Amino acid sequence: MEQNIREIKELLVMIYDEVKEVKVRVTNLERGFANLLERTTLLENKVEAMDTRISNLESSMDNRISNLESSMDERISNLESSMDERISNLESSMGERISSLESSMGERISSLESRLAGLEVSMNELNDFSRQKTAELHHQAQRNFEILETDLGAAIDWSKFLQEQKVDKEALKKAAV
């Protein structure tokens, strides 16, 4: 029996040693689990902080985009009204200029037409005057030709007379001078 007791004792010591080792292992596992739990908590806190930062950034970006959209809408509206006003002013200004030019050109065209009519009358008068002068010059030329013809005939007759009569040419020259 003693031997059984010893064996039991040895077994108990062995069991105790194994329980001690198991207890150390469990303690190490508990510490590792506690560290893991602590790390997980830190990671969860970091994830929450990142979520908060992302939410803040999204909110800030949404606000900026909204402000930018409203600012751009306002600027576009202002530009549209400014452009409409400028176009309206330009249309009225161009309308006035065109009306002024049409009036001025109408007056100039009327003035040119009256000048042209005056020039046509003057040209007709000049043509009539030219025909009249041409007729007068033609009549004068005919009279001059008739006179020359008559004088030439007389000169030829006189020349024949002088050649036939033997007139003193020197005496005639002195008488002519």
C-alpha positions in Angstrom: 0.0 0.0 0.0 2.6 2.3 0.6 3.7 1.9 -2.8 0.3 2.7 -4.0 0.3 5.8 -1.9 3.6 6.7 -3.3 2.4 6.2 -6.8 -0.6 8.2 -6.0 1.5 10.8 -4.5 3.8 10.9 -7.5 0.7 11.0 -9.7 -0.7 13.8 -7.7 2.7 15.7 -7.9 2.7 15.2 -11.6 -0.9 16.3 -11.9 -0.1 19.3 -9.7 2.9 20.1 -11.9 0.7 19.7 -15.0 -2.0 21.8 -13.5 0.6 24.5 -12.7 1.8 24.4 -16.2 -1.8 24.6 -17.5 -2.4 27.4 -15.0 0.6 29.3 -16.4 -0.5 28.6 -19.9 -4.1 29.8 -19.0 -2.6 32.9 -17.4 -0.5 33.5 -20.5 -3.5 32.9 -22.7 -5.6 35.3 -20.5 -2.8 37.9 -20.7 -2.6 37.4 -24.5 -6.4 37.6 -24.7 -6.4 40.7 -22.6 -3.7 42.2 -24.9 -5.7 41.2 -27.9 -8.9 42.6 -26.4 -7.0 45.8 -25.6 -5.6 46.0 -29.2 -9.0 45.3 -30.6 -10.5 48.1 -28.4 -7.7 50.4 -29.7 -8.4 49.4 -33.3 -12.2 49.9 -32.8 -11.4 53.4 -31.3 -9.2 54.2 -34.3 -11.9 53.0 -36.7 -14.5 55.1 -34.9 -12.1 58.1 -35.0 -11.6 57.4 -38.7 -15.3 57.2 -39.3 -15.8 60.5 -37.4 -13.1 62.1 -39.5 -14.6 60.8 -42.7 -18.1 61.9 -41.7 -16.7 65.4 -40.8 -14.9 65.5 -44.1 -18.0 64.4 -46.0 -20.0 66.9 -44.2 -17.4 69.6 -44.9 -17.2 68.6 -48.6 -21.0 68.6 -48.9 -21.2 72.1 -47.4 -18.4 73.3 -49.7 -20.1 71.8 -52.7 -23.4 73.2 -51.7 -21.9 76.7 -51.2 -20.0 76.4 -54.5 -23.2 75.3 -56.3 -25.2 78.2 -54.9 -22.3 80.6 -55.7 -22.0 79.3 -59.2 -25.8 79.5 -59.7 -25.8 83.1 -58.5 -22.9 84.0 -60.7 -24.5 82.3 -63.7 -27.8 84.1 -63.0 -25.9 87.4 -62.7 -24.0 86.7 -66.0 -27.2 85.8 -67.8 -29.0 88.9 -66.7 -26.0 91.0 -67.5 -25.7 89.4 -70.9 -29.4 89.9 -71.5 -29.1 93.5 -70.6 -26.1 94.0 -72.8 -27.8 92.3 -75.7 -30.9 94.4 -75.3 -28.8 97.6 -75.1 -26.8 96.5 -78.2 -30.0 95.7 -80.1 -31.6 99.0 -79.3 -28.3 100.8 -80.1 -27.9 99.0 -83.4 -31.6 99.6 -84.2 -31.0 103.4 -83.6 -27.9 103.3 -85.7 -29.6 101.4 -88.5 -32.5 103.9 -88.4 -30.1 106.8 -88.5 -28.2 105.3 -91.3 -31.3 104.5 -93.3 -32.5 108.1 -92.8 -29.2 109.5 -93.7 -28.8 107.2 -96.7 -32.3 108.0 -97.8 -31.5 111.7 -97.7 -28.3 111.2 -99.6 -29.9 109.0 -102.2 -32.7 111.6 -102.7 -30.0 114.3 -103.0 -28.0 112.2 -105.5 -31.2 111.5 -107.5 -32.0 115.2 -107.7 -28.4 116.0 -108.7 -28.6 113.2 -111.3 -31.9 114.7 -112.6 -30.2 118.1 -112.7 -27.2 116.7 -114.5 -29.5 115.0 -117.0 -31.2 118.3 -117.7 -27.9 120.1 -118.0 -26.6 117.3 -120.3 -29.7 117.6 -122.5 -29.2 121.4 -122.6 -25.6 120.9 -123.5 -26.5 118.4 -126.2 -29.1 120.8 -127.6 -26.5 123.7 -127.5 -23.9 121.4 -129.1 -26.3 120.5 -131.9 -27.2 124.1 -132.4 -23.6 125.2 -132.5 -22.7 122.3 -134.8 -25.5 123.4 -137.2 -24.4 127.0 -137.0 -20.7 126.0 -137.7 -21.9 123.8 -140.5 -23.9 126.6 -142.0 -20.9 129.0 -141.5 -18.6 126.5 -143.1 -20.9 126.2 -146.1 -21.0 130.0 -146.5 -17.2 130.2 -146.1 -16.9 127.5 -148.8 -19.2 129.3 -151.1 -17.2 132.6 -150.5 -14.0 130.7 -151.1 -15.4 129.1 -154.2 -16.6 132.5 -155.5 -13.2 134.2 -154.6 -11.3 131.4 -156.1 -13.3 131.6 -159.3 -12.7 135.4 -159.4 -9.0 134.9 -158.7 -8.7 132.4 -161.5 -10.6 134.7 -163.8 -8.4 137.7 -162.8 -5.3 135.5 -163.3 -6.4 134.6 -166.8 -7.2 138.2 -167.4 -3.8 139.4 -166.3 -2.1 136.8 -168.4 -4.0 137.7 -171.4 -3.9 141.5 -171.0 -0.3 142.0 -170.1 -1.0 144.4 -167.3 1.8 146.1 -165.5 2.3 143.9 -162.5 4.6 146.3 -160.7 2.0 149.1 -160.9 -0.7 146.8 -159.5 1.6 145.8 -156.6 2.2 149.5 -155.8 -1.5 150.2 -156.0 -2.3 147.3 -153.7 0.2 148.5 -151.1 
